[in-house]
Every structure is written in C-alpha cells, then in structure tokens.
C-alpha cells in the first residue's frame, strides 16, 4: 500500500512539472537549462528569498548553467506549483 502512495506522489509531482514547465522526466531531479551563470544565481536568490532551495549549477561544472529542482515527495503540492510558476516566469 505504501509503495503505491509513493508512486502516486512521484507521478503527481512529475505531472505538475510537466504541466507548468513542459519538462517530461522520469526523475524527481529536474535540470532546467538557463544558460547564463549570472541569471542562474539571480533565480536561485529569488527562490531562496521566498523560502525555496534550488541548486544553481554553473559553468564550468556543467556545459550550460542550470537550475536543479529536486521535487522531493514530501514537498507540498502548492509549494511545487509556486516554484514551477516562478521558474516559468
């Protein structure tokens, strides 16, 4: 029973990400290509000020700067939606 609830929560989080950010993934670790080191840090700061922690992975660590969103199963649905909406804008 517990496994089914976990799978449902994972699928729900992945569906939210797909619906808002148009990113299809099988993993809850979502790299979002931003492509600019300065902009990645700005986005990370905006999200941190709102109480959300995301990774800002910059060059030369990666080929193109990304925000790393980890949609853990214990994140509240409203919080995941809010983070995705901020990232979309």
TIFIDO-91064 format. One record per residue (C-alpha): residue number from 1; residue in three letters; z, y, x. Coordinates in nm, 4 decimals, padded with zeros to 6 digits. Layout:
REM TIFIDO-91064
+-----+--------+----------+----------+----------+
! num ! residu !        Z !        Y !        X !
+-----+--------+----------+----------+----------+
! NUM !    ALA !        Z !        Y !        X !
...
+-----+--------+----------+----------+----------+
REM end
This chain:
REM TIFIDO-91064
+-----+--------+----------+----------+----------+
! num ! residu !        Z !        Y !        X !
+-----+--------+----------+----------+----------+
!   1 !    UNK !  00.0000 !  00.0000 !  00.0000 !
!   2 !    UNK !  00.0937 !  00.2438 !  00.2780 !
!   3 !    UNK ! -00.2359 !  00.1822 !  00.4622 !
!   4 !    UNK ! -00.4330 !  00.2753 !  00.1511 !
!   5 !    UNK ! -00.2398 !  00.6023 !  00.1138 !
!   6 !    UNK ! -00.3086 !  00.6884 !  00.4787 !
!   7 !    UNK ! -00.6790 !  00.6129 !  00.4396 !
!   8 !    UNK ! -00.6925 !  00.8258 !  00.1250 !
!   9 !    UNK ! -00.5232 !  01.1175 !  00.3039 !
!  10 !    UNK ! -00.7597 !  01.0889 !  00.6018 !
!  11 !    UNK ! -01.0609 !  01.0815 !  00.3712 !
!  12 !    UNK ! -00.9273 !  01.3789 !  00.1748 !
!  13 !    UNK ! -00.8831 !  01.5849 !  00.4930 !
!  14 !    UNK ! -01.2306 !  01.4899 !  00.6167 !
!  15 !    UNK ! -01.3773 !  01.5827 !  00.2780 !
!  16 !    UNK ! -01.2097 !  01.9260 !  00.2874 !
!  17 !    UNK ! -01.3517 !  01.9861 !  00.6365 !
!  18 !    UNK ! -01.6969 !  01.8731 !  00.5274 !
!  19 !    UNK ! -01.6950 !  02.0814 !  00.2091 !
!  20 !    UNK ! -01.5822 !  02.4032 !  00.3773 !
!  21 !    UNK ! -01.7169 !  02.3805 !  00.7332 !
!  22 !    UNK ! -02.0090 !  02.1453 !  00.6669 !
!  23 !    UNK ! -01.8898 !  01.9205 !  00.9502 !
!  24 !    UNK ! -01.9149 !  01.5467 !  00.8904 !
!  25 !    UNK ! -01.6740 !  01.3445 !  01.1019 !
!  26 !    UNK ! -01.5009 !  01.0085 !  01.1122 !
!  27 !    UNK ! -01.2208 !  01.1525 !  01.3254 !
!  28 !    UNK ! -00.9443 !  01.3983 !  01.2388 !
!  29 !    UNK ! -01.0056 !  01.5688 !  01.5750 !
!  30 !    UNK ! -01.2793 !  01.8190 !  01.4979 !
!  31 !    UNK ! -01.4549 !  02.0157 !  01.7740 !
!  32 !    UNK ! -01.6006 !  02.3367 !  01.6323 !
!  33 !    UNK ! -01.8632 !  02.4881 !  01.8595 !
!  34 !    UNK ! -01.8087 !  02.8616 !  01.9088 !
!  35 !    UNK ! -01.9963 !  02.9014 !  02.2370 !
!  36 !    UNK ! -01.8081 !  03.2060 !  02.3648 !
!  37 !    UNK ! -01.4858 !  03.1884 !  02.5705 !
!  38 !    UNK ! -01.3596 !  03.5266 !  02.4549 !
!  39 !    UNK ! -01.4310 !  03.4583 !  02.0867 !
!  40 !    UNK ! -01.2561 !  03.1189 !  02.1032 !
!  41 !    UNK ! -00.9374 !  03.2870 !  02.2276 !
!  42 !    UNK ! -00.9651 !  03.5536 !  01.9563 !
!  43 !    UNK ! -00.9956 !  03.2884 !  01.6849 !
!  44 !    UNK ! -00.7025 !  03.0949 !  01.8309 !
!  45 !    UNK ! -00.4895 !  03.4124 !  01.8296 !
!  46 !    UNK ! -00.5817 !  03.4941 !  01.4674 !
!  47 !    UNK ! -00.4825 !  03.1442 !  01.3582 !
!  48 !    UNK ! -00.1600 !  03.1497 !  01.5641 !
!  49 !    UNK ! -00.0586 !  03.4784 !  01.4020 !
!  50 !    UNK ! -00.0950 !  03.3043 !  01.0650 !
!  51 !    UNK !  00.1173 !  03.0106 !  01.1835 !
!  52 !    UNK ! -00.1597 !  02.7612 !  01.2671 !
!  53 !    UNK ! -00.2044 !  02.5974 !  01.6048 !
!  54 !    UNK ! -00.5530 !  02.5017 !  01.7218 !
!  55 !    UNK ! -00.6911 !  02.4371 !  02.0674 !
!  56 !    UNK ! -00.9184 !  02.6882 !  02.2370 !
!  57 !    UNK ! -01.1172 !  02.4811 !  02.4848 !
!  58 !    UNK ! -01.3245 !  02.6986 !  02.7140 !
!  59 !    UNK ! -01.5860 !  02.6683 !  02.9840 !
!  60 !    UNK ! -01.5888 !  02.5165 !  03.2405 !
!  61 !    UNK ! -01.3696 !  02.2484 !  03.0768 !
!  62 !    UNK ! -01.6417 !  02.1977 !  02.8156 !
!  63 !    UNK ! -02.0129 !  02.2786 !  02.8191 !
!  64 !    UNK ! -01.9772 !  02.5227 !  02.5279 !
!  65 !    UNK ! -01.6487 !  02.6817 !  02.4145 !
!  66 !    UNK ! -01.4907 !  02.5096 !  02.1123 !
!  67 !    UNK ! -01.2014 !  02.5344 !  01.8746 !
!  68 !    UNK ! -01.0337 !  02.1952 !  01.8473 !
!  69 !    UNK ! -00.8972 !  02.1413 !  01.4990 !
!  70 !    UNK ! -00.6720 !  01.8397 !  01.4533 !
!  71 !    UNK ! -00.6392 !  01.7721 !  01.0810 !
!  72 !    UNK ! -00.3259 !  01.5570 !  01.1036 !
!  73 !    UNK ! -00.2375 !  01.3534 !  00.7985 !
!  74 !    UNK !  00.0861 !  01.5476 !  00.7492 !
!  75 !    UNK ! -00.0862 !  01.8855 !  00.7117 !
!  76 !    UNK ! -00.0542 !  02.0339 !  00.3647 !
!  77 !    UNK ! -00.3850 !  02.0461 !  00.1786 !
!  78 !    UNK ! -00.3532 !  02.4212 !  00.1158 !
!  79 !    UNK ! -00.2965 !  02.4820 !  00.4875 !
!  80 !    UNK ! -00.6021 !  02.2792 !  00.5890 !
!  81 !    UNK ! -00.8123 !  02.4663 !  00.3342 !
!  82 !    UNK ! -00.6826 !  02.8020 !  00.4645 !
!  83 !    UNK ! -00.7544 !  02.7111 !  00.8303 !
!  84 !    UNK ! -01.1037 !  02.5930 !  00.7411 !
!  85 !    UNK ! -01.1735 !  02.9106 !  00.5433 !
!  86 !    UNK ! -01.0576 !  03.1270 !  00.8352 !
!  87 !    UNK ! -01.2763 !  02.9274 !  01.0745 !
!  88 !    UNK ! -01.5741 !  02.9587 !  00.8403 !
!  89 !    UNK ! -01.5410 !  03.3367 !  00.8278 !
+-----+--------+----------+----------+----------+
REM end
